[in-house]
Structure formats: structure tokens, C-alpha cells
Amino acid sequence: MRTRLILAALVALSTTGCVSQGKFDAKALEAENLTKGLNDEKGAREAAEAKVKELTEKIAALEEEKKALETRLTTSESRLTAGAAERRALQDQNAQLAALNEELARNSKKLAQAKEELEKKSSEYESLAQSLKSEISEGKIELSELKGRMTVQLKDKILFASGSARVGKEGGEALKKIADALKSVQGKIIRVEGHTDDVPTGGGQFPTNWELSLARAMAVVRALQDAGVDPTTLSAAGYGQYQPIAVNDSPENRSLNRRIEIVLAPKL
């Protein structure tokens, strides 16, 4: 604007003839220099504005990159935290599992020892099992042992006729085999127990099942004594119908309840 005013004034002076040629040339040079300075200033300003714009865009890009990096860092930290928590939980579970395995191993060992002790058979049991092998296999005699208590269970029909307390031939032979195994027994009592079903005896020699069960137990005691068993270890008991091992609701179950049990137990 200033340059245009100077030029206009120069033109006016030149046309009026009031200004010398030297002054005119000086003012023209001044105007030219001023115009150049203004152009240089404009170029510098435009360059500066372009630089500011470039820097602004770079800053905006860096801000976006910073936000993305912060997001990734937060996600990574969350994952690391979650991973650490999972590792700790897994370590705790592994520790618990190891403790359970140790407890299981101890209990399994105790169980095996208890089972071994429970199933451990005495020399009397082994001797009887061998002597009565055929009778046991035929189901006439059952042999069991639990915690030092051995029981020889005989069906009543192998020993006695129906309603009788007299030991028959087959029963006498079985009792001799049992006696041979019991002769050497030490530190045990031998109790013979008589059991019946719930069918009434009908009176006569044995008014009730009490008398019948006791008479049969006594007959077995005498047979064992006669076969050489120490009488100081022997005793008899009659339980009648009152300790059944099956419900008296069929011939088969009543047959199970009619039995003689020879029990070997430690002396108190």
C-alpha cells in the first residue's frame, strides 16, 4: 500500500515537473526496495505458517500415537496382571493337589495296613480251612475270621436230625476234623453256640427252642472234648431263635438260621 502511494506521488510530480530527475530516481529505488522487503516478509510469514501447520499436524499425530501406545500398555498391564493372578491361582491349586495326594497316599497306606491286618488269618484258621476243605467247598461248613475272632458255622442238618440233639455220623466226622485243629489252640476260648429258627418245637423233650439250641450246643461240646479238645477252653450257649441271620419267611432262610457256631475268641 505504501509503495503504491509513493509511486503515485512520483508519477504526479513527474507530470507536473515539480521534482528533479534525481529525486525521482531515489524515490523509485526506495519504493522498489520497500516492495522487495514486503515480499520477503510475506514469504517468510507464509513459510512460518506452513512450518507451524506442519508442526501442529506432527504434534496431533504424536498425540494419537501416544494414546494408542498408552492403550496398548494398559491392555498389556491388564493381561500381565491377569496372567500373574492365574499363575498364582494355579500354583495354589497345585499346592492343594499335592497336599491331597499326600493325604491320599497316607490314607491308602493306612487302609492297606488295616485291610492286611483284617484279612490276616491265624494258624488255627489255616489248619481248619485245610482240614475242612471238602465240607467248606460243599457248603456244609462256613469258616470266617475277623480281628482275631474265628467262627466255624455248621448247618444243623450236618450234625442233627430234625428236632434231635444227638450228633449224627456225618456230623461226628466233621467235629473230629475240627477238634484236631483245635487241640493245639492256645490263649483262646472255644464257645459253642446253638441257634434255631422260629418254628415251635411242639413240646416234649425240648419245650422251647431255648432248650433245643442249648442241648445241641452241649452235644457239640461233649463231642469236641471226647475228640481231645481241652475242656477248660470249652463252653456252650443256646440262643434259641433270637439271633437269626436271615428273616424266617421261607424254608431256605429258616434253614440258614438253624446252625451251630463254634467261636474262637481271645481270653479276657
MOKA-V735416 format. One record per residue. N is the residue number from 1. RES is the residue in one small letter. OMEGA is omega as a letter, one per 30 degrees, with the letter a starting at -180 (NA if undefined). Layout:
N_RES_OMEGA ; N_RES_OMEGA
This chain:
1_m_l ; 2_r_a ; 3_t_a ; 4_r_l ; 5_l_l ; 6_i_a ; 7_l_l ; 8_a_l ; 9_a_l ; 10_l_a ; 11_v_a ; 12_a_l ; 13_l_a ; 14_s_a ; 15_t_a ; 16_t_l ; 17_g_a ; 18_c_a ; 19_v_l ; 20_s_a ; 21_q_a ; 22_g_l ; 23_k_a ; 24_f_a ; 25_d_a ; 26_a_a ; 27_k_l ; 28_a_l ; 29_l_l ; 30_e_l ; 31_a_a ; 32_e_l ; 33_n_l ; 34_l_l ; 35_t_l ; 36_k_l ; 37_g_l ; 38_l_l ; 39_n_l ; 40_d_a ; 41_e_l ; 42_k_l ; 43_g_l ; 44_a_l ; 45_r_l ; 46_e_l ; 47_a_l ; 48_a_l ; 49_e_l ; 50_a_l ; 51_k_l ; 52_v_l ; 53_k_l ; 54_e_l ; 55_l_l ; 56_t_l ; 57_e_l ; 58_k_l ; 59_i_l ; 60_a_l ; 61_a_l ; 62_l_l ; 63_e_l ; 64_e_l ; 65_e_l ; 66_k_l ; 67_k_l ; 68_a_l ; 69_l_l ; 70_e_l ; 71_t_l ; 72_r_l ; 73_l_l ; 74_t_l ; 75_t_l ; 76_s_l ; 77_e_l ; 78_s_l ; 79_r_l ; 80_l_l ; 81_t_l ; 82_a_l ; 83_g_l ; 84_a_l ; 85_a_l ; 86_e_l ; 87_r_l ; 88_r_l ; 89_a_l ; 90_l_l ; 91_q_l ; 92_d_l ; 93_q_l ; 94_n_l ; 95_a_l ; 96_q_l ; 97_l_l ; 98_a_l ; 99_a_l ; 100_l_l ; 101_n_l ; 102_e_l ; 103_e_l ; 104_l_l ; 105_a_l ; 106_r_a ; 107_n_l ; 108_s_l ; 109_k_l ; 110_k_a ; 111_l_l ; 112_a_l ; 113_q_l ; 114_a_l ; 115_k_l ; 116_e_l ; 117_e_a ; 118_l_a ; 119_e_l ; 120_k_a ; 121_k_l ; 122_s_l ; 123_s_l ; 124_e_l ; 125_y_a ; 126_e_l ; 127_s_l ; 128_l_a ; 129_a_l ; 130_q_a ; 131_s_a ; 132_l_a ; 133_k_a ; 134_s_l ; 135_e_l ; 136_i_a ; 137_s_l ; 138_e_l ; 139_g_l ; 140_k_a ; 141_i_l ; 142_e_a ; 143_l_l ; 144_s_l ; 145_e_a ; 146_l_l ; 147_k_l ; 148_g_l ; 149_r_a ; 150_m_l ; 151_t_l ; 152_v_a ; 153_q_a ; 154_l_l ; 155_k_a ; 156_d_a ; 157_k_l ; 158_i_a ; 159_l_a ; 160_f_l ; 161_a_a ; 162_s_l ; 163_g_a ; 164_s_l ; 165_a_l ; 166_r_a ; 167_v_l ; 168_g_a ; 169_k_a ; 170_e_l ; 171_g_l ; 172_g_l ; 173_e_l ; 174_a_a ; 175_l_l ; 176_k_l ; 177_k_l ; 178_i_a ; 179_a_l ; 180_d_l ; 181_a_a ; 182_l_a ; 183_k_a ; 184_s_a ; 185_v_l ; 186_q_l ; 187_g_a ; 188_k_l ; 189_i_a ; 190_i_a ; 191_r_l ; 192_v_a ; 193_e_l ; 194_g_a ; 195_h_l ; 196_t_l ; 197_d_a ; 198_d_l ; 199_v_a ; 200_p_a ; 201_t_a ; 202_g_l ; 203_g_a ; 204_g_a ; 205_q_a ; 206_f_a ; 207_p_l ; 208_t_l ; 209_n_l ; 210_w_a ; 211_e_a ; 212_l_a ; 213_s_l ; 214_l_l ; 215_a_l ; 216_r_l ; 217_a_l ; 218_m_l ; 219_a_l ; 220_v_l ; 221_v_a ; 222_r_l ; 223_a_l ; 224_l_l ; 225_q_l ; 226_d_a ; 227_a_l ; 228_g_l ; 229_v_l ; 230_d_a ; 231_p_l ; 232_t_l ; 233_t_a ; 234_l_l ; 235_s_a ; 236_a_l ; 237_a_l ; 238_g_a ; 239_y_l ; 240_g_a ; 241_q_a ; 242_y_l ; 243_q_a ; 244_p_l ; 245_i_l ; 246_a_l ; 247_v_a ; 248_n_a ; 249_d_l ; 250_s_l ; 251_p_a ; 252_e_a ; 253_n_l ; 254_r_l ; 255_s_l ; 256_l_a ; 257_n_l ; 258_r_a ; 259_r_l ; 260_i_l ; 261_e_l ; 262_i_a ; 263_v_l ; 264_l_a ; 265_a_l ; 266_p_l ; 267_k_l ; 268_l_NA
